[in-house]
Amino acid sequence: LQLGLSPREAEVLLWVAQGKTNPEIASILGISEETVKKHMKQVLATLAVETRTAATLRALELLQPSP
């Protein structure tokens, strides 16, 4: 299932789901904190949610196999 995220946006969301802060994610990925914020803004818009936690939960819901 595709969430409609770019590979980098999905990567940022993965780290967010693991509780990492923007500065930590920037360091891990070797990008600026501002770029992390831009990616997260796009993730939130794409998943139609308002918070990092909601984005994580939405992704989990969408990725869960149907019963």
C-alpha positions as CSV (number, residue, x, y, z in Angstrom):
1,L,0.0,0.0,0.0
2,Q,1.3,3.4,-0.9
3,L,0.7,6.3,1.5
4,G,1.4,8.9,-1.1
5,L,4.6,10.0,0.6
6,S,8.0,10.4,-1.0
7,P,10.7,8.0,0.1
8,R,12.3,10.8,2.2
9,E,8.9,11.8,3.8
10,A,8.3,8.1,4.7
11,E,11.8,8.0,6.2
12,V,11.1,11.1,8.3
13,L,7.8,9.6,9.4
14,L,9.5,6.3,10.4
15,W,11.9,8.2,12.7
16,V,9.0,10.3,14.1
17,A,7.2,7.0,14.9
18,Q,10.3,6.0,16.9
19,G,10.0,9.1,19.0
20,K,12.9,11.1,17.4
21,T,12.9,14.9,17.6
22,N,13.4,17.1,14.5
23,P,17.0,17.8,15.4
24,E,17.7,14.1,16.0
25,I,16.1,13.2,12.6
26,A,18.1,15.9,10.9
27,S,21.3,14.5,12.3
28,I,20.4,10.9,11.5
29,L,19.5,11.8,7.9
30,G,22.2,14.4,7.3
31,I,19.8,17.1,6.4
32,S,18.9,20.4,8.1
33,E,16.2,20.7,10.7
34,E,14.4,23.1,8.4
35,T,14.2,20.3,5.8
36,V,12.8,17.9,8.4
37,K,10.1,20.4,9.2
38,K,9.2,20.8,5.5
39,H,9.0,17.0,5.1
40,M,6.8,16.7,8.2
41,K,4.5,19.5,7.0
42,Q,4.0,17.6,3.8
43,V,3.5,14.3,5.6
44,L,0.8,15.9,7.8
45,A,-0.9,17.4,4.7
46,T,-0.7,14.1,2.7
47,L,-2.1,12.0,5.6
48,A,-4.7,14.7,6.5
49,V,-3.7,14.9,10.1
50,E,-2.5,17.7,12.4
51,T,0.0,16.1,14.7
52,R,3.0,13.9,14.6
53,T,1.3,11.3,16.7
54,A,-1.8,11.3,14.5
55,A,0.5,10.9,11.4
56,T,2.1,7.8,13.0
57,L,-1.3,6.3,13.9
58,R,-2.7,7.1,10.5
59,A,0.2,5.4,8.8
60,L,-0.2,2.3,11.0
61,E,-3.9,2.2,10.2
62,L,-3.3,2.4,6.5
63,L,-0.5,-0.2,6.6
64,Q,-2.4,-2.7,8.7
65,P,-3.6,-5.7,6.6
66,S,-7.4,-6.0,6.3
67,P,-8.9,-8.8,8.4
